[in-house]
Amino acid sequence: MTSRNEPPKASLRDRISHRLSTDRDGKFIDAEAQHTRNVSWLFYGLIVVVVVVIVGGLAYGFWESNLKPAATVNGTEISRGELADRQQLMDFRAARFEAQATAALAAGEIDATLANTRFGEAQSLASSGSDGTDAAELAGLVLREQLAAEEGVELSAEELDAAVAADGTAPESRWVDVLIVLTPEQAQNMGSSEEGIADAVERAAAAAAEMGPDADLEALAETYGPADAQSFYLWEGSTTVPEFEAAVFAADEGDVVEPVSLASGEQLVAYVRNVVPEQPDEGFVEAVNDEVGESVHRRNVELEAISEKLEQHITDEALAAEYEQVRLGEIFIARNPVTTDDDAGEARASHIIYAPETPLDEEGEPTDVADLPADDPAWDAAEAEAQAAFDELSAIEDPEERGEAFAERAMAESDGPSAPEGGDLGWFPQEGVMLSEFTEPIWANTDPQTNDVLGPVRTEFGWHVIMFHEFRSSLNARVREVERALEAEGADFETVAAEYTEDPDGPTVEWWVIENLDDALIETLDTMDIGDVTEPIDEGDGYYIYQLQEQDTRPLSDDDAELVRQNAFADWYDLQLFAAEDEGRFSVDESLFEQ
């Protein structure tokens, strides 16, 4: 209880109010001064916040532009700064190579053709212009570096120094006149036969004997055709035909390169007209170090050089290996590409077409036959020519002689696109491909004989004289016939193949690398014993029936070795890249592709 003489105690509320309105010494604070101080602290705090935001934004921008990963490869991050450095290097290389070509052209060291070729190469050296594409390329180089380490492939200091010093050098180039001698089948967009390849080899050898500084390349192509004539600059790695490149670079200026035979049948004959030595860019390394940076240049050259060395290593290993192979006999029953009806019988025939002469248009070109009136006298003139040809050919009694005469006349007189082939139209069904006016006399023939002459018949294109060659049953019927022959008691696969195969080369028996075969066929062969025969396999162009004759591990044939040389590294690397992507070990920032 408080005495009346004691002052009353302050309430809790009063004590708090007093505390808020006094300083630590108990002196009262002026309210206006307190407000000013509070505003000042708020202002100072705001400045600090702004500074922090600006510094943070700058730091984030620097991180995003230089440090943020553009790609990640097995845990190794590739920053945007590294990507920008490589893009700068590639653009520098392109500009420098173009300037070098311009200077060499002005100095007379190269001609305009080679200069233009190098200008094109300069464009290919430049960065793609897509951050995403360039990042994927750089990530690929890093992945190949890691794979090289796994394969024990190393780049010595001397090799790196040599690669750095050689950067910017224009490679040795050779101007060559090239005759590409085709097989007769290739001229008709067909696969080459053994006879066709032998024919091309013979023509290529004859052409090589006439190649030289004064040879007319176009005339040689005409004489020893079918062939293509081309002249161009060549440097190592500029084509996909390494054996041809090797032959060209083994020759001297003024030499004839003897025919190089490709697996597909073409024969390449060349004359080395001019050799332009490699042209180093003496100031390149110093200039790139100044503009791009020595460490950037050296690092990128290292990635490129180890990638090349890895590719050679993988290719060499693939060529040295022995492969599990099978020796297969083959029967091929062809599907006619002009029809989709596998149950339709077919005929093979030739024709000579005499198209009526049509008036010329304003530009001096013949008008379309379809626009010619049906009663125009030109139709009568065409019919008279066709009738004369029919009469003369029908008078030849010997069928073989008649066939030869028909082909010669077709090449000389026919107005159709089949004239160069002696009028041969190949196989066709009764309906759906040829006009009914054309096919009707063929199928109406009650006693067809090889090389019978039919007609003349009129279609909307002109008057035709037709030579019938033979009928054959439908694709499905022919397949069943082969199956029955193989199932007969005592049937011999090779004998059946010789009778029934429709391969232009005749029955084929050859070794195949198992891993190069179709997956379905590999699965089938895994269930077979030596001597077993497969069911007919539809491959689109027809049906194939195989006999497994041998299976062994053996070295590659020359043709297979060439395929390995061209594809071994790409096939191997694609598997490594796919696995890395699938497992999330290889990734490129998707936002780079959106810029």
C-alpha positions in Angstrom: 0.0 0.0 0.0 1.4 3.4 -1.0 1.8 6.1 1.5 -0.1 9.3 0.8 3.1 11.3 1.1 4.8 9.1 -1.7 4.4 10.2 -5.3 2.2 7.8 -7.3 4.0 5.2 -9.4 3.9 5.5 -13.1 1.8 2.9 -15.0 3.4 0.5 -17.5 1.9 2.4 -20.3 3.4 5.7 -19.1 6.8 4.1 -18.7 6.8 2.8 -22.3 5.7 6.2 -23.6 8.4 7.9 -21.6 11.0 5.4 -22.9 10.0 6.1 -26.6 10.2 9.8 -26.2 13.6 10.1 -24.5 17.1 9.2 -25.4 19.3 6.8 -23.4 20.2 9.7 -21.0 16.6 10.3 -20.3 16.4 13.6 -22.2 13.3 14.2 -24.2 13.7 13.8 -28.0 12.4 16.4 -30.4 9.7 14.7 -32.5 10.7 16.5 -35.7 14.3 15.5 -35.3 13.3 12.0 -34.7 11.3 12.0 -38.0 14.3 13.4 -39.9 16.6 10.8 -38.6 14.2 8.0 -39.5 13.8 9.3 -43.1 17.6 9.5 -43.4 18.0 5.9 -42.4 15.4 4.8 -44.8 17.2 6.7 -47.6 20.5 5.1 -46.8 18.9 1.7 -46.7 17.3 2.3 -50.1 20.7 3.2 -51.6 22.2 0.0 -50.2 19.4 -2.0 -51.7 19.8 -0.3 -55.1 23.6 -0.9 -55.1 23.1 -4.5 -54.2 20.5 -5.0 -57.0 22.8 -3.3 -59.5 25.9 -5.3 -58.5 23.8 -8.5 -58.4 22.4 -7.7 -61.9 25.9 -7.1 -63.3 27.2 -10.2 -61.6 24.3 -12.3 -63.0 24.8 -10.8 -66.5 28.5 -11.6 -66.4 27.8 -15.1 -65.2 25.1 -15.6 -67.9 27.3 -14.2 -70.6 30.6 -15.8 -69.6 30.2 -18.5 -66.9 26.8 -20.0 -67.4 27.2 -23.5 -69.0 26.4 -23.6 -72.7 26.8 -27.3 -72.6 27.8 -30.1 -70.2 29.8 -33.2 -71.2 30.3 -35.9 -68.6 30.3 -33.4 -65.9 32.6 -30.9 -67.7 30.9 -27.6 -68.2 31.5 -25.5 -71.3 30.8 -21.9 -70.5 29.3 -19.3 -72.8 32.6 -17.5 -72.7 34.4 -20.6 -74.1 31.7 -20.8 -76.8 32.1 -17.1 -77.7 35.9 -17.6 -77.8 35.5 -20.5 -80.3 33.1 -18.5 -82.4 35.5 -15.6 -82.5 38.3 -18.0 -83.6 36.2 -19.5 -86.4 35.2 -16.1 -87.7 38.8 -15.0 -87.6 39.9 -18.1 -89.5 37.3 -17.4 -92.2 38.2 -13.8 -92.6 41.9 -14.6 -92.7 41.5 -17.4 -95.2 39.4 -15.2 -97.5 42.0 -12.4 -97.3 44.8 -14.9 -98.1 42.9 -16.2 -101.2 42.3 -12.6 -102.3 46.0 -11.8 -102.0 47.1 -15.0 -103.7 44.7 -14.2 -106.6 46.1 -10.7 -106.9 49.6 -12.0 -106.9 48.9 -14.5 -109.6 49.6 -17.4 -107.4 46.2 -19.0 -107.9 43.5 -18.6 -110.6 40.0 -17.3 -110.2 38.5 -20.8 -110.0 40.7 -21.8 -107.1 40.1 -18.4 -105.5 36.3 -18.9 -105.7 36.7 -22.4 -104.3 38.7 -21.0 -101.3 36.1 -18.3 -100.8 33.6 -21.0 -100.4 35.8 -22.8 -97.9 36.2 -19.6 -96.0 32.4 -19.4 -95.6 32.4 -22.9 -94.3 35.0 -22.1 -91.7 33.0 -19.3 -90.1 30.8 -20.0 -87.1 27.4 -21.1 -88.0 25.7 -18.0 -86.6 23.6 -20.3 -84.2 24.8 -20.4 -80.6 23.1 -23.7 -80.2 24.7 -25.3 -83.3 28.1 -24.0 -82.4 27.7 -25.1 -78.8 26.8 -28.6 -79.9 29.9 -28.7 -82.2 32.2 -27.6 -79.3 30.6 -30.1 -76.9 31.2 -32.8 -79.5 34.9 -31.9 -79.6 35.1 -32.1 -75.8 33.3 -35.5 -75.9 35.8 -36.8 -78.5 38.7 -35.6 -76.3 37.3 -37.6 -73.4 36.8 -40.6 -75.6 40.3 -40.3 -76.9 41.6 -40.5 -73.3 39.5 -43.6 -72.8 41.0 -45.2 -75.9 44.5 -44.3 -74.9 44.9 -41.8 -77.8 47.2 -38.9 -76.8 48.4 -35.8 -78.5 52.1 -35.1 -78.0 53.4 -31.6 -77.4 55.2 -31.8 -80.7 52.0 -32.8 -82.5 50.1 -29.9 -80.9 52.9 -27.5 -81.8 52.8 -28.7 -85.4 49.1 -28.4 -85.6 49.2 -24.8 -84.2 51.9 -23.8 -86.6 50.0 -25.3 -89.6 46.7 -23.5 -88.8 45.8 -21.0 -91.5 47.7 -22.9 -94.2 45.9 -23.3 -97.5 46.3 -27.0 -98.6 48.0 -28.2 -101.7 45.4 -28.2 -104.5 45.4 -30.0 -107.8 43.5 -29.2 -111.0 42.4 -32.4 -112.5 40.5 -33.4 -115.7 38.4 -36.4 -114.6 36.5 -38.8 -116.8 33.9 -40.8 -114.9 33.2 -43.9 -117.0 29.8 -45.5 -116.1 28.6 -49.0 -116.6 25.7 -49.4 -119.2 23.4 -50.1 -116.3 24.3 -47.0 -114.4 23.4 -44.9 -117.4 19.8 -46.3 -117.0 19.9 -45.8 -113.2 20.3 -49.5 -112.5 22.8 -51.5 -110.4 26.0 -52.6 -112.2 26.4 -56.1 -113.5 29.7 -57.9 -113.7 29.6 -57.7 -117.5 28.8 -54.0 -117.2 31.8 -53.3 -114.9 34.1 -55.3 -117.2 32.8 -53.2 -120.1 33.5 -49.9 -118.1 37.0 -51.1 -117.2 37.8 -51.7 -120.8 36.5 -48.3 -121.9 38.3 -46.5 -119.1 41.6 -48.1 -120.0 41.1 -47.0 -123.6 40.3 -43.5 -122.5 43.3 -43.3 -120.2 45.5 -44.0 -123.2 44.2 -40.8 -124.8 44.2 -38.5 -121.7 46.8 -35.7 -121.8 47.3 -32.0 -122.0 45.7 -31.7 -125.4 42.8 -34.2 -124.9 39.3 -33.0 -125.5 37.6 -34.3 -122.3 34.0 -33.9 -123.7 35.0 -35.8 -126.9 36.5 -38.6 -124.8 33.3 -38.8 -122.8 31.4 -39.1 -126.0 33.7 -41.7 -127.5 34.0 -43.9 -124.4 30.6 -43.3 -122.8 28.4 -43.6 -121.1 30.7 -41.2 -119.1 30.8 -37.8 -117.4 33.5 -35.3 -117.9 34.5 -32.9 -115.1 37.4 -30.6 -114.3 37.9 -29.3 -110.8 40.4 -28.5 -108.0 41.0 -31.4 -105.6 42.8 -31.4 -102.2 43.1 -34.1 -99.6 39.9 -34.8 -97.8 37.8 -32.8 -100.3 36.0 -35.9 -101.7 34.5 -39.1 -100.3 36.7 -41.2 -102.5 40.0 -41.6 -100.6 41.4 -44.1 -103.0 41.0 -41.7 -105.9 42.5 -38.8 -103.9 45.5 -41.0 -103.0 46.1 -41.9 -106.6 45.9 -38.2 -107.7 48.3 -37.1 -105.0 50.7 -39.9 -105.8 51.0 -38.5 -109.3 53.0 -35.6 -110.6 51.9 -32.6 -112.6 51.3 -33.8 -116.2 50.7 -37.4 -115.2 47.7 -39.5 -116.2 46.1 -41.3 -113.2 45.2 -44.8 -114.3 41.6 -45.9 -113.8 40.4 -46.2 -110.2 37.6 -48.7 -109.9 34.8 -47.9 -107.4 32.8 -50.5 -105.7 29.6 -49.3 -107.5 31.2 -49.9 -110.9 32.4 -46.4 -112.0 35.9 -46.0 -113.3 37.7 -42.7 -112.6 40.4 -41.6 -115.0 42.3 -38.4 -114.3 44.9 -36.1 -115.8 46.8 -33.8 -113.3 46.9 -30.6 -115.2 48.2 -28.3 -112.4 49.6 -28.5 -108.9 49.3 -25.5 -106.5 51.6 -26.1 -103.5 50.3 -25.5 -100.0 50.4 -21.8 -99.0 51.2 -21.1 -95.3 49.9 -17.9 -93.9 53.2 -16.7 -92.3 51.5 -14.1 -89.9 48.6 -16.2 -88.9 49.7 -17.5 -85.5 50.9 -14.0 -84.4 47.7 -12.4 -85.6 45.3 -14.9 -84.0 47.2 -14.7 -80.7 46.8 -10.9 -80.8 43.1 -10.9 -81.7 41.7 -14.1 -80.2 44.3 -15.0 -77.6 47.1 -17.7 -77.6 45.4 -19.9 -75.0 42.1 -19.9 -76.8 43.8 -20.7 -80.1 45.9 -23.4 -78.7 43.1 -25.0 -76.8 40.8 -25.2 -79.8 43.5 -26.5 -82.1 44.2 -29.2 -79.4 40.5 -30.3 -79.5 40.5 -30.5 -83.3 43.8 -32.3 -83.5 42.9 -34.9 -80.9 39.6 -35.4 -82.6 41.3 -36.2 -85.9 43.7 -38.5 -84.2 40.9 -40.4 -82.5 39.1 -40.8 -85.9 42.2 -42.3 -87.4 42.7 -44.6 -84.5 39.1 -45.9 -84.6 39.3 -46.4 -88.4 42.6 -48.2 -88.2 41.3 -50.5 -85.5 38.2 -51.3 -87.5 40.2 -52.1 -90.7 42.6 -54.3 -88.8 39.9 -56.3 -87.1 38.5 -59.6 -88.4 34.7 -59.8 -88.7 32.1 -62.5 -88.3 30.9 -63.1 -91.8 28.5 -65.4 -93.6 28.7 -66.8 -97.1 25.2 -66.6 -98.7 23.8 -67.9 -101.9 21.1 -65.7 -103.2 18.0 -65.9 -105.4 16.3 -62.6 -106.4 12.8 -62.2 -107.8 12.3 -58.6 -108.9 9.3 -56.4 -108.2 8.4 -54.2 -111.1 8.8 -50.6 -109.9 6.1 -49.3 -112.3 3.3 -51.3 -110.7 2.1 -52.1 -107.1 0.1 -55.1 -108.2 2.1 -58.2 -107.2 -0.6 -60.5 -108.6 -0.6 -59.1 -112.2 1.2 -60.9 -115.0 3.5 -58.8 -117.2 4.8 -58.5 -120.7 8.1 -57.2 -122.0 8.1 -55.3 -125.3 9.8 -52.7 -127.4 8.3 -50.1 -129.7 9.1 -47.6 -132.4 6.9 -44.5 -132.2 6.3 -42.2 -135.1 4.9 -39.0 -133.7 3.0 -36.7 -136.1 4.8 -33.5 -137.0 3.2 -30.5 -135.2 3.2 -26.8 -136.0 5.8 -24.5 -134.4 4.8 -22.1 -131.7 5.8 -18.4 -131.5 9.2 -19.3 -130.1 9.9 -21.8 -132.8 9.3 -24.9 -130.7 7.0 -27.8 -131.8 3.5 -27.7 -130.3 2.1 -30.6 -128.3 0.8 -33.6 -130.2 -2.3 -33.5 -127.9 -3.2 -30.2 -129.5 -3.1 -31.6 -133.0 -6.6 -32.2 -134.6 -7.4 -35.9 -135.0 -7.9 -35.4 -138.8 -4.7 -33.5 -139.4 -2.7 -34.9 -142.4 0.3 -35.3 -140.1 -1.4 -38.3 -138.5 -1.6 -40.0 -141.9 2.1 -39.3 -142.6 3.1 -40.8 -139.3 0.9 -43.8 -140.0 2.6 -44.3 -143.4 6.0 -44.3 -141.7 4.9 -46.8 -139.1 3.3 -49.1 -141.7 6.5 -49.0 -143.8 8.6 -50.0 -140.8 6.1 -52.8 -139.8 6.2 -54.2 -143.4 10.0 -54.2 -143.6 10.5 -55.7 -140.2 7.8 -58.4 -140.6 9.5 -59.5 -143.8 12.6 -60.6 -141.8 12.0 -64.3 -141.1 14.8 -65.0 -138.5 13.5 -63.8 -135.1 17.0 -62.9 -133.7 17.8 -61.0 -136.9 14.4 -59.3 -136.7 15.1 -58.2 -133.1 18.4 -56.7 -134.0 17.0 -54.8 -136.9 14.1 -53.5 -134.8 16.5 -52.2 -132.1 18.6 -50.5 -134.7 15.6 -48.9 -136.4 14.2 -47.7 -133.0 17.5 -46.0 -132.2 17.5 -44.3 -135.6 13.8 -43.4 -136.0 11.8 -43.6 -132.8 10.5 -40.4 -131.4 10.2 -41.8 -127.9 12.5 -41.6 -124.9 13.3 -45.3 -125.2 15.0 -44.9 -128.5 18.6 -45.1 -127.0 17.7 -48.5 -125.6 16.5 -49.8 -128.9 12.9 -49.0 -127.9 12.9 -51.4 -125.0 10.1 -50.6 -122.6 10.9 -53.3 -120.0 8.2 -55.1 -118.1 4.7 -53.8 -117.7 1.2 -55.2 -116.7 -1.8 -55.2 -119.0 -3.5 -52.4 -117.0 -2.5 -49.3 -115.1 0.7 -48.4 -116.8 0.4 -48.4 -120.6 -2.5 -47.1 -122.7 -5.0 -49.8 -123.5 -4.6 -49.2 -127.2 -1.0 -50.2 -126.8 -1.5 -53.2 -124.6 -4.5 -54.7 -126.3 -2.8 -56.2 -129.3 -0.1 -57.7 -127.1 -2.5 -59.6 -124.8 -4.8 -60.4 -127.7 -2.0 -62.3 -129.5 -3.2 -65.9 -129.4 0.2 -67.5 -130.2 2.9 -65.0 -129.0 6.4 -65.7 -130.2 9.6 -64.0 -129.2 10.3 -60.9 -131.4 6.8 -60.9 -133.1 6.1 -57.5 -134.7 2.6 -56.1 -133.9 0.7 -53.0 -135.1 0.8 -50.3 -136.2 -1.4 -49.0 -133.4 -2.4 -45.4 -132.7 -2.3 -43.7 -129.3 -2.6 -40.1 -128.4 1.2 -39.9 -128.7 1.6 -41.2 -132.3 1.7 -44.5 -134.3 3.5 -47.4 -132.7 5.2 -50.5 -134.2 5.5 -53.0 -131.3 7.9 -55.9 -130.8 6.7 -58.5 -128.3 9.5 -60.3 -126.4 7.9 -62.4 -123.7 5.3 -62.8 -120.9 6.0 -63.6 -117.3 3.7 -64.5 -114.4 3.1 -62.2 -111.5 5.6 -61.6 -108.8 3.7 -63.7 -106.2 3.4 -66.5 -108.7 7.1 -66.4 -109.5 8.0 -66.5 -105.8 5.8 -69.6 -105.3 7.4 -71.2 -108.3 10.9 -70.8 -106.8 9.7 -72.1 -103.5 8.3 -75.3 -105.1 11.6 -75.8 -107.0 13.6 -75.5 -103.7 11.2 -77.9 -101.9 11.5 -80.6 -104.6 13.2 -83.8 -103.7 17.0 -83.5 -104.3 16.8 -79.8 -105.1 20.1 -78.0 -105.4 20.1 -74.4 -104.4 22.7 -73.2 -106.9 20.9 -75.0 -109.7 17.6 -73.5 -108.8 19.3 -70.1 -108.5 20.8 -70.4 -111.9 17.4 -71.0 -113.4 15.2 -68.6 -111.5 17.2 -65.6 -110.2 16.3 -62.3 -111.9 19.5 -60.6 -110.7 21.2 -59.0 -113.8 24.5 -60.5 -112.6 23.0 -63.9 -112.4 23.2 -66.1 -109.3 25.4 -64.5 -106.6 27.3 -66.2 -103.8 29.3 -63.9 -101.6 30.6 -63.2 -98.1 28.7 -60.6 -96.0 29.8 -58.9 -92.8 27.0 -60.0 -90.4 26.8 -56.6 -88.6 26.1 -54.9 -92.0 23.0 -57.1 -92.7 19.4 -56.1 -92.0 18.4 -56.8 -88.4 15.6 -59.1 -89.5 18.0 -61.2 -91.6 20.5 -61.4 -88.8 17.8 -62.8 -86.5 16.8 -65.3 -89.2 20.4 -66.5 -89.7 20.9 -67.0 -86.0 18.3 -69.8 -86.1 19.8 -71.5 -89.2 22.3 -74.3 -89.8 24.7 -74.5 -92.7 22.8 -75.4 -95.8 19.4 -74.0 -94.6 17.4 -71.7 -96.8 15.4 -68.7 -95.7 11.8 -67.9 -96.4 11.3 -65.3 -99.2 12.2 -61.9 -97.7 10.5 -58.8 -99.1 13.1 -56.0 -99.4 10.9 -53.6 -101.4 12.6 -54.1 -104.8 11.6 -57.7 -104.8 12.0 -60.9 -102.8 15.3 -62.5 -101.7 15.9 -66.1 -100.8 19.2 -66.9 -99.1 21.1 -70.1 -98.4 23.5 -70.1 -95.5 26.6 -71.8 -97.0 29.4 -70.9 -94.6 30.1 -68.8 -91.4 33.5 -67.7 -90.3 35.6 -64.9 -88.8 37.8 -63.5 -91.6 39.4 -60.3 -92.9 37.4 -57.7 -94.9 37.2 -57.8 -98.6 38.4 -54.7 -100.5 34.8 -53.4 -101.0 34.0 -53.9 -97.3 37.2 -52.3 -96.2 36.3 -49.2 -98.2 32.9 -49.1 -96.5 34.7 -49.4 -93.1 37.1 -46.6 -94.0 34.3 -44.3 -94.9 31.9 -45.2 -92.1 33.7 -46.8 -89.1 34.3 -43.7 -87.1 30.9 -42.1 -87.7 29.2 -45.3 -86.8 31.3 -45.7 -83.6 31.0 -42.1 -82.5 27.2 -41.9 -83.1 26.8 -44.8 -80.6 28.9 -43.0 -78.0 27.1 -39.7 -78.5 23.7 -41.4 -78.4 24.6 -43.2 -75.1 25.8 -39.9 -73.6 22.7 -38.1 -74.6 20.4 -40.9 -73.4 22.1 -41.1 -70.0 22.0 -37.3 -69.6 25.8 -37.0 -69.8 25.8 -34.8 -72.9 23.5 -31.8 -73.0 23.4 -28.4 -74.7 21.4 -25.4 -73.2 18.2 -25.4 -75.3 17.8 -21.7 -74.9 20.8 -21.2 -77.2 18.8 -22.5 -80.1 16.1 -19.9 -79.5 18.4 -16.9 -79.9 
